[in-house]
Every structure is written in structure tokens, then in C-alpha cells.
Amino acid sequence: EDDLAQLASDLAEVVAEVLPELRDLAERLKTESISAIARDVGVPRTTLNDTVRRLRQRFEQAGLRDYL
């Protein structure tokens, strides 16, 4: 239980530190697919995939790769 609370805290910290566009994407990816988000914001899915890569890098830098 303590480990889950720490993980939630670590994840929230990383999300809070990223650029607003990445923060919004991270929040939306909790409940939506990349394709759905791309359609909604009007960008190609491949473009959004590049942004997801940047977001993943931030999580990896924070030592949270196992939770991606």
C-alpha cells in the first residue's frame, strides 16, 4: 500500500513538471487512445506519436520506465 502511494506520488510529480502540452496528453492517455486524441486535436497520429515519445522519455528519466 505504501509502495502504491509512493508510485502515485512519483507519477504525479513527473506529470506536474512537464510542459503543459505533455501534461494534457498524459492526462488524456489515461482514458483515451492516441488515435482518438489525434482526431480530437486535429493532428496526424504520427505527429502525436512523436509527442508521446517525448513524454515517455521524461518518465524514463524519472526512473519510471516499468510503468509506461
N, CA, C and O atoms as a printed pandas DataFrame, in Angstrom:
     atom_number atom_name residue_name chain_id  residue_number  x_coord  y_coord  z_coord
0              1         N          GLU        A               1    0.824   -1.192    0.000
1              2        CA          GLU        A               1    0.000    0.000    0.000
2              3         C          GLU        A               1    0.875    1.265    0.000
3              4         O          GLU        A               1    0.591    2.226   -0.715
4              5         N          ASP        A               2    1.922    1.248    0.797
5              6        CA          ASP        A               2    2.837    2.394    0.814
6              7         C          ASP        A               2    3.549    2.547   -0.525
7              8         O          ASP        A               2    3.787    3.661   -0.991
8              9         N          ASP        A               3    3.888    1.404   -1.143
9             10        CA          ASP        A               3    4.553    1.454   -2.447
10            11         C          ASP        A               3    3.649    2.074   -3.509
11            12         O          ASP        A               3    4.106    2.853   -4.346
12            13         N          LEU        A               4    2.377    1.726   -3.470
13            14        CA          LEU        A               4    1.431    2.296   -4.439
14            15         C          LEU        A               4    1.255    3.798   -4.222
15            16         O          LEU        A               4    1.143    4.564   -5.179
16            17         N          ALA        A               5    1.231    4.202   -2.979
17            18        CA          ALA        A               5    1.105    5.632   -2.685
18            19         C          ALA        A               5    2.340    6.382   -3.177
19            20         O          ALA        A               5    2.222    7.481   -3.718
20            21         N          GLN        A               6    3.523    5.797   -2.991
21            22        CA          GLN        A               6    4.754    6.425   -3.455
22            23         C          GLN        A               6    4.787    6.503   -4.973
23            24         O          GLN        A               6    5.191    7.519   -5.538
24            25         N          LEU        A               7    4.363    5.427   -5.635
25            26        CA          LEU        A               7    4.313    5.415   -7.092
26            27         C          LEU        A               7    3.371    6.502   -7.600
27            28         O          LEU        A               7    3.726    7.237   -8.521
28            29         N          ALA        A               8    2.191    6.615   -7.025
29            30        CA          ALA        A               8    1.238    7.639   -7.433
30            31         C          ALA        A               8    1.842    9.029   -7.258
31            32         O          ALA        A               8    1.663    9.906   -8.103
32            33         N          SER        A               9    2.548    9.215   -6.172
33            34        CA          SER        A               9    3.197   10.497   -5.917
34            35         C          SER        A               9    4.280   10.779   -6.955
35            36         O          SER        A               9    4.379   11.893   -7.468
36            37         N          ASP        A              10    5.091    9.765   -7.262
37            38        CA          ASP        A              10    6.159    9.922   -8.256
38            39         C          ASP        A              10    5.585   10.244   -9.633
39            40         O          ASP        A              10    6.100   11.113  -10.337
40            41         N          LEU        A              11    4.525    9.548  -10.011
41            42        CA          LEU        A              11    3.892    9.798  -11.305
42            43         C          LEU        A              11    3.315   11.205  -11.368
43            44         O          LEU        A              11    3.481   11.902  -12.369
44            45         N          ALA        A              12    2.644   11.622  -10.312
45            46        CA          ALA        A              12    2.058   12.958  -10.277
46            47         C          ALA        A              12    3.142   14.027  -10.360
47            48         O          ALA        A              12    2.945   15.067  -10.989
48            49         N          GLU        A              13    4.278   13.775   -9.732
49            50        CA          GLU        A              13    5.385   14.737   -9.766
50            51         C          GLU        A              13    5.929   14.906  -11.177
51            52         O          GLU        A              13    6.181   16.028  -11.616
52            53         N          VAL        A              14    6.112   13.801  -11.888
53            54        CA          VAL        A              14    6.617   13.872  -13.259
54            55         C          VAL        A              14    5.623   14.612  -14.145
55            56         O          VAL        A              14    6.014   15.482  -14.924
56            57         N          VAL        A              15    4.353   14.275  -14.032
57            58        CA          VAL        A              15    3.326   14.923  -14.858
58            59         C          VAL        A              15    3.283   16.424  -14.570
59            60         O          VAL        A              15    3.122   17.229  -15.487
60            61         N          ALA        A              16    3.426   16.796  -13.309
61            62        CA          ALA        A              16    3.374   18.213  -12.942
62            63         C          ALA        A              16    4.559   19.000  -13.494
63            64         O          ALA        A              16    4.455   20.208  -13.709
64            65         N          GLU        A              17    5.683   18.323  -13.724
65            66        CA          GLU        A              17    6.894   19.012  -14.165
66            67         C          GLU        A              17    7.014   19.172  -15.679
67            68         O          GLU        A              17    7.835   19.962  -16.147
68            69         N          VAL        A              18    6.225   18.452  -16.442
69            70        CA          VAL        A              18    6.369   18.516  -17.900
70            71         C          VAL        A              18    5.636   19.731  -18.459
71            72         O          VAL        A              18    4.816   20.351  -17.782
72            73         N          LEU        A              19    5.949   20.052  -19.702
73            74        CA          LEU        A              19    5.293   21.160  -20.392
74            75         C          LEU        A              19    3.778   20.940  -20.416
75            76         O          LEU        A              19    3.318   19.799  -20.401
76            77         N          PRO        A              20    3.011   22.016  -20.451
77            78        CA          PRO        A              20    1.546   21.876  -20.447
78            79         C          PRO        A              20    1.006   20.948  -21.535
79            80         O          PRO        A              20    0.069   20.190  -21.284
80            81         N          GLU        A              21    1.583   20.994  -22.743
81            82        CA          GLU        A              21    1.080   20.118  -23.822
82            83         C          GLU        A              21    1.307   18.655  -23.478
83            84         O          GLU        A              21    0.469   17.811  -23.794
84            85         N          LEU        A              22    2.431   18.340  -22.834
85            86        CA          LEU        A              22    2.699   16.962  -22.435
86            87         C          LEU        A              22    1.831   16.558  -21.252
87            88         O          LEU        A              22    1.396   15.411  -21.157
88            89         N          ARG        A              23    1.584   17.492  -20.360
89            90        CA          ARG        A              23    0.736   17.217  -19.197
90            91         C          ARG        A              23   -0.672   16.861  -19.651
91            92         O          ARG        A              23   -1.261   15.890  -19.175
92            93         N          ASP        A              24   -1.206   17.651  -20.572
93            94        CA          ASP        A              24   -2.545   17.384  -21.095
94            95         C          ASP        A              24   -2.598   16.022  -21.774
95            96         O          ASP        A              24   -3.543   15.257  -21.586
96            97         N          LEU        A              25   -1.577   15.734  -22.558
97            98        CA          LEU        A              25   -1.517   14.446  -23.242
98            99         C          LEU        A              25   -1.452   13.302  -22.238
99           100         O          LEU        A              25   -2.150   12.301  -22.399
100          101         N          ALA        A              26   -0.627   13.436  -21.208
101          102        CA          ALA        A              26   -0.505   12.386  -20.188
102          103         C          ALA        A              26   -1.854   12.125  -19.516
103          104         O          ALA        A              26   -2.235   10.976  -19.294
104          105         N          GLU        A              27   -2.554   13.184  -19.203
105          106        CA          GLU        A              27   -3.867   13.021  -18.561
106          107         C          GLU        A              27   -4.853   12.348  -19.511
107          108         O          GLU        A              27   -5.617   11.475  -19.099
108          109         N          ARG        A              28   -4.839   12.745  -20.762
109          110        CA          ARG        A              28   -5.783   12.168  -21.727
110          111         C          ARG        A              28   -5.479   10.712  -22.026
111          112         O          ARG        A              28   -6.391    9.921  -22.267
112          113         N          LEU        A              29   -4.191   10.349  -22.013
113          114        CA          LEU        A              29   -3.818    8.960  -22.297
114          115         C          LEU        A              29   -4.289    7.986  -21.217
115          116         O          LEU        A              29   -4.277    6.773  -21.425
116          117         N          LYS        A              30   -4.693    8.504  -20.092
117          118        CA          LYS        A              30   -5.242    7.638  -19.038
118          119         C          LYS        A              30   -6.549    7.001  -19.491
119          120         O          LYS        A              30   -6.884    5.897  -19.062
120          121         N          THR        A              31   -7.293    7.696  -20.360
121          122        CA          THR        A              31   -8.624    7.215  -20.726
122          123         C          THR        A              31   -8.892    7.155  -22.223
123          124         O          THR        A              31   -9.913    6.617  -22.651
124          125         N          GLU        A              32   -7.962    7.715  -23.036
125          126        CA          GLU        A              32   -8.205    7.793  -24.475
126          127         C          GLU        A              32   -7.039    7.187  -25.256
127          128         O          GLU        A              32   -5.908    7.143  -24.772
128          129         N          SER        A              33   -7.327    6.729  -26.450
129          130        CA          SER        A              33   -6.273    6.208  -27.319
130          131         C          SER        A              33   -5.561    7.356  -28.026
131          132         O          SER        A              33   -6.081    8.468  -28.112
132          133         N          ILE        A              34   -4.377    7.070  -28.525
133          134        CA          ILE        A              34   -3.628    8.071  -29.283
134          135         C          ILE        A              34   -4.424    8.497  -30.512
135          136         O          ILE        A              34   -4.469    9.682  -30.843
136          137         N          SER        A              35   -5.042    7.553  -31.178
137          138        CA          SER        A              35   -5.828    7.873  -32.373
138          139         C          SER        A              35   -6.981    8.818  -32.052
139          140         O          SER        A              35   -7.227    9.772  -32.791
140          141         N          ALA        A              36   -7.682    8.560  -30.961
141          142        CA          ALA        A              36   -8.817    9.411  -30.578
142          143         C          ALA        A              36   -8.346   10.821  -30.237
143          144         O          ALA        A              36   -8.982   11.801  -30.624
144          145         N          ILE        A              37   -7.237   10.923  -29.517
145          146        CA          ILE        A              37   -6.705   12.241  -29.156
146          147         C          ILE        A              37   -6.268   12.988  -30.412
147          148         O          ILE        A              37   -6.542   14.180  -30.555
148          149         N          ALA        A              38   -5.589   12.290  -31.321
149          150        CA          ALA        A              38   -5.127   12.919  -32.563
150          151         C          ALA        A              38   -6.304   13.478  -33.360
151          152         O          ALA        A              38   -6.239   14.596  -33.871
152          153         N          ARG        A              39   -7.368   12.702  -33.464
153          154        CA          ARG        A              39   -8.569   13.180  -34.178
154          155         C          ARG        A              39   -9.138   14.416  -33.492
155          156         O          ARG        A              39   -9.517   15.384  -34.151
156          157         N          ASP        A              40   -9.194   14.376  -32.166
157          158        CA          ASP        A              40   -9.795   15.471  -31.410
158          159         C          ASP        A              40   -9.001   16.772  -31.544
159          160         O          ASP        A              40   -9.584   17.850  -31.657
160          161         N          VAL        A              41   -7.685   16.665  -31.530
161          162        CA          VAL        A              41   -6.866   17.887  -31.613
162          163         C          VAL        A              41   -6.503   18.252  -33.046
163          164         O          VAL        A              41   -5.930   19.313  -33.291
164          165         N          GLY        A              42   -6.835   17.374  -33.998
165          166        CA          GLY        A              42   -6.639   17.686  -35.406
166          167         C          GLY        A              42   -5.214   17.580  -35.891
167          168         O          GLY        A              42   -4.792   18.345  -36.758
168          169         N          VAL        A              43   -4.461   16.632  -35.337
169          170        CA          VAL        A              43   -3.092   16.391  -35.809
170          171         C          VAL        A              43   -2.974   14.941  -36.247
171          172         O          VAL        A              43   -3.722   14.083  -35.778
172          173         N          PRO        A              44   -2.035   14.666  -37.146
173          174        CA          PRO        A              44   -1.832   13.272  -37.549
174          175         C          PRO        A              44   -1.370   12.431  -36.360
175          176         O          PRO        A              44   -0.646   12.905  -35.485
176          177         N          ARG        A              45   -1.801   11.194  -36.352
177          178        CA          ARG        A              45   -1.419   10.277  -35.275
178          179         C          ARG        A              45    0.092   10.149  -35.183
179          180         O          ARG        A              45    0.641   10.039  -34.086
180          181         N          THR        A              46    0.766   10.161  -36.322
181          182        CA          THR        A              46    2.224   10.032  -36.317
182          183         C          THR        A              46    2.890   11.220  -35.620
183          184         O          THR        A              46    3.905   11.061  -34.942
184          185         N          THR        A              47    2.322   12.385  -35.788
185          186        CA          THR        A              47    2.835   13.573  -35.096
186          187         C          THR        A              47    2.638   13.418  -33.591
187          188         O          THR        A              47    3.534   13.729  -32.806
188          189         N          LEU        A              48    1.485   12.945  -33.200
189          190        CA          LEU        A              48    1.208   12.743  -31.776
190          191         C          LEU        A              48    2.111   11.657  -31.196
191          192         O          LEU        A              48    2.497   11.727  -30.030
192          193         N          ASN        A              49    2.447   10.654  -32.006
193          194        CA          ASN        A              49    3.358    9.606  -31.531
194          195         C          ASN        A              49    4.721   10.196  -31.156
195          196         O          ASN        A              49    5.347    9.739  -30.200
196          197         N          ASP        A              50    5.179   11.192  -31.889
197          198        CA          ASP        A              50    6.439   11.861  -31.554
198          199         C          ASP        A              50    6.337   12.534  -30.179
199          200         O          ASP        A              50    7.277   12.492  -29.386
200          201         N          THR        A              51    5.210   13.141  -29.919
201          202        CA          THR        A              51    4.998   13.798  -28.631
202          203         C          THR        A              51    4.932   12.762  -27.512
203          204         O          THR        A              51    5.446   12.999  -26.419
204          205         N          VAL        A              52    4.309   11.629  -27.773
205          206        CA          VAL        A              52    4.245   10.552  -26.779
206          207         C          VAL        A              52    5.662   10.052  -26.467
207          208         O          VAL        A              52    5.967    9.733  -25.317
208          209         N          ARG        A              53    6.513    9.983  -27.472
209          210        CA          ARG        A              53    7.907    9.578  -27.246
210          211         C          ARG        A              53    8.603   10.525  -26.272
211          212         O          ARG        A              53    9.336   10.087  -25.385
212          213         N          ARG        A              54    8.371   11.815  -26.442
213          214        CA          ARG        A              54    8.966   12.810  -25.532
214          215         C          ARG        A              54    8.452   12.617  -24.110
215          216         O          ARG        A              54    9.207   12.725  -23.145
216          217         N          LEU        A              55    7.174   12.333  -23.996
217          218        CA          LEU        A              55    6.582   12.091  -22.683
218          219         C          LEU        A              55    7.181   10.834  -22.045
219          220         O          LEU        A              55    7.513   10.830  -20.860
220          221         N          ARG        A              56    7.314    9.785  -22.828
221          222        CA          ARG        A              56    7.918    8.546  -22.322
222          223         C          ARG        A              56    9.349    8.782  -21.841
223          224         O          ARG        A              56    9.772    8.215  -20.833
224          225         N          GLN        A              57   10.077    9.607  -22.551
225          226        CA          GLN        A              57   11.454    9.907  -22.154
226          227         C          GLN        A              57   11.494   10.555  -20.774
227          228         O          GLN        A              57   12.377   10.255  -19.971
228          229         N          ARG        A              58   10.550   11.435  -20.502
229          230        CA          ARG        A              58   10.503   12.081  -19.187
230          231         C          ARG        A              58   10.254   11.051  -18.087
231          232         O          ARG        A              58   10.876   11.108  -17.026
232          233         N          PHE        A              59    9.347   10.115  -18.341
233          234        CA          PHE        A              59    9.086    9.075  -17.350
234          235         C          PHE        A              59   10.311    8.179  -17.166
235          236         O          PHE        A              59   10.637    7.785  -16.047
236          237         N          GLU        A              60   10.978    7.865  -18.262
237          238        CA          GLU        A              60   12.187    7.043  -18.174
238          239         C          GLU        A              60   13.276    7.768  -17.392
239          240         O          GLU        A              60   13.960    7.151  -16.575
240          241         N          GLN        A              61   13.447    9.062  -17.625
241          242        CA          GLN        A              61   14.448    9.845  -16.905
242          243         C          GLN        A              61   14.156    9.877  -15.405
243          244         O          GLN        A              61   15.071   10.008  -14.592
244          245         N          ALA        A              62   12.901    9.760  -15.051
245          246        CA          ALA        A              62   12.492    9.774  -13.643
246          247         C          ALA        A              62   12.567    8.376  -13.024
247          248         O          ALA        A              62   12.208    8.191  -11.861
248          249         N          GLY        A              63   13.036    7.389  -13.803
249          250        CA          GLY        A              63   13.148    6.032  -13.287
250          251         C          GLY        A              63   11.838    5.273  -13.251
251          252         O          GLY        A              63   11.695    4.318  -12.488
252          253         N          LEU        A              64   10.885    5.684  -14.064
253          254        CA          LEU        A              64    9.561    5.069  -14.055
254          255         C          LEU        A              64    9.270    4.286  -15.327
255          256         O          LEU        A              64    8.112    4.137  -15.716
256          257         N          ARG        A              65   10.295    3.797  -15.959
257          258        CA          ARG        A              65   10.120    3.079  -17.229
258          259         C          ARG        A              65    9.193    1.874  -17.102
259          260         O          ARG        A              65    8.421    1.593  -18.019
260          261         N          ASP        A              66    9.256    1.171  -16.001
261          262        CA          ASP        A              66    8.434   -0.032  -15.818
262          263         C          ASP        A              66    6.946    0.270  -15.784
263          264         O          ASP        A              66    6.130   -0.647  -15.890
264          265         N          TYR        A              67    6.575    1.541  -15.638
265          266        CA          TYR        A              67    5.167    1.900  -15.504
266          267         C          TYR        A              67    4.601    2.566  -16.746
267          268         O          TYR        A              67    3.494    3.104  -16.713
268          269         N          LEU        A              68    5.345    2.534  -17.835
269          270        CA          LEU        A              68    4.851    3.131  -19.074
270          271         C          LEU        A              68    3.904    2.196  -19.779
271          272         O          LEU        A              68    3.386    2.530  -20.845
